[in-house]
């Protein structure tokens, strides 16, 4: 495995430096920087064309950051751990920005490897951040944060791994295994956000009660959870469980509404068309539990299953490709939950009922339970990690 020193690293990536000067959590200057970032994004004409960028800007607004800070235990003195090396996913453009902000709020200096794929959202956010760094009061923040883009390069990854205090790896199991080959310093550690599986549960009885405008709102929320990033996010559902009365009728109402939303908003490219069709052929060859197939032109493929196998986390769709199962009760669902499961999104169920049910079951999987429409809402608690704690250290006074 490659090992290089600082001098050789600078020859490869250019004359760049990063100051390792951690601060306290929710540092005043950092909060001011995020407020500036939020305001500048919302004013930017190009940024306003992308709803994921706007969602990020709203997340960074002053009121939300203030609400997050109120959840801290101020009886403890917490400071950042030092340098965080963020290896962010290549298929979710906005993830790098959230990861960066998590590092900032927890008092750390950050080296963020942004996606090598050319996402316009990445370029817009980096442009706005670069302009904010030119403001005098934010220049010190620039000195302790670095954004870097490179294709696979063992020399660079090895060096950055050797100088960081925490390495955050976002990606599939293969990516995590590859990065873990590069040694960390003795007191450093990894936080991995690995490949996870997510699903939805819908109460058909409550679908039947929806008014037209309520159904439209629900369809747009489901669209944002799924089609917006082609079901690439680990929190996007692939499997839909249905429970309740008149399920067939509720399905028709629900999917007709989704189809109306999709055909007016979504564009499937030629590659997606072929890959989606090939996935369908593979399923008909490999799966023995297919009950039937329902399609809404090429916008929606629905594979209805007559039973759920143990390896359901392998049932993954893209570009509007979903699996469905009619469940009798939650016991039938929870029996299949494994540590691979991340987000359960729901509609038509009482929040307290679900909380009590999951507490009782003592499940080994499911880290998040959110209403449909909120699967992409990221926060300082993610994948079961409370990031404000794990990304900082406590100074113990007696």
Helices and strands as residue ranges (DSSP letters): H 6-13, H 28-43, G 47-49, H 51-59, H 62-69, E 77-80, E 83-87, H 95-105, E 109-113, H 120-133, G 136-138, H 139-143, E 145-148, H 154-163, E 166-170, H 173-179, E 189-193, E 197-203, H 204-207, H 212-226, G 227-229, E 239-243, H 247-265, H 270-286, E 290-296, E 300-305, G 312-314, E 321-326, H 330-334, E 341-347, H 351-361, E 368-371, E 381-382, E 385-386, H 387-390, E 392-395
